[in-house]
Amino acid sequence: MELAACRGMDTNMFMPLETGGKITEAVREHNARAKAICSRCPITAECRALVRTEVGMRAVPAIRCDDGLSVPRAEWQGVFGGETAYDRSRAIRTRRTQSA
């Protein structure tokens, strides 16, 4: 994760806004800003794959970063690898459907 474009940034920028689950214009703008950072990151694919894996989504309690910090699974609701939790969920469902 040393090469990550988000390294050293405020992680709140990548976490969902508290809106009671409503998708507002503010949520869309917030996600777009986070996704813009991911779009210029050299390890977007690796980040996306790590968070998207079913093992990672269900079994691993945290992602361990190179700097010694860990990201609890509950926080995987934010933007990772250029995807929101909804994007990841949709991609996993599509993958399951295609492999069935």
N, C-alpha and C positions, 0 to 999 in steps of 0.2 A: 504493500500500500504506500510505499515511499514515493512512488511516482504520481500518486493520485492528485488531480487538480484541486480537490477539496481539502487536501492536507493542510492543517493549521487554520482552517476556516471555522466560523461559528457553526456548530452542528445543528443549531436550531433552524438554520436556513434550509435544511433538508428534511426537517420533521414536519408532520402535518399541522396545519392551523386548527385550533379548537373552534369548530363551527357546529358542533352537534351532529356531525355527519353530513351536513348540507354542502353541496358543491356550489360555491359562490364565485363571483368574478375574482375576489381576493384570493381564493384557493387556487384558481386557475393561474393567476399571475404569480403566486408564490411557487407553485410547481414548475411553471415555465422558467423562472429564474434559476431554480435548482437544476433543472434539466439542461439549461444552457451551459452551466459549468460542466456537467457530465459530458455534454456533446464535444467538448474540447479536451477531454481527459484521455490520456494514452492507455488507461487500463479499464475503460468502461466495460468491455466485454467480460473481463475477469471479475469485476465487481458484480455485474449483473448475474453471471453464472453462479457465483458464491451465494448470493442472496436468493436466487431463484430455485436452487436445488431443493427438492422435497426433503432431503435429509436435513439441510440447513434450516428450512422453514419449520420443521417439526421437532427435531431431536437435539440440535446443538443449542445450548443455552446462550451462547454469545459468540460474536466474531472477535477474534483476538487480533489486534492491529500491531504493526511493527513497533509502534511507540509505547507498547505496554498497556494501552487502553483497550477496553473491550466494549462492544456495542451490544447491549442486551437484546435478545430476540424480540421483546415487546416493542423495541424502538425500530424494528424493521418495517414499520408502517410508513416511514419516510421515503424520500427519493434515493434510490441506490441504483447505480449503473444506468441512470437516465430513465428509470421506471418508477412509477408510484406503486403502492401496494395493489391497487386495482389493476394496473398494467401487468404486474407479475402474476396475479391470480388468473387473469384472462389467458396469459401465455401458458401457464401450467395446465389450465383446463383444455386449451387447444392441443397441447402436446399429448395429454391423456387421450383425447378423442381421436387424434390421428394414429396413435399407437394401438388403439383398441380394434 
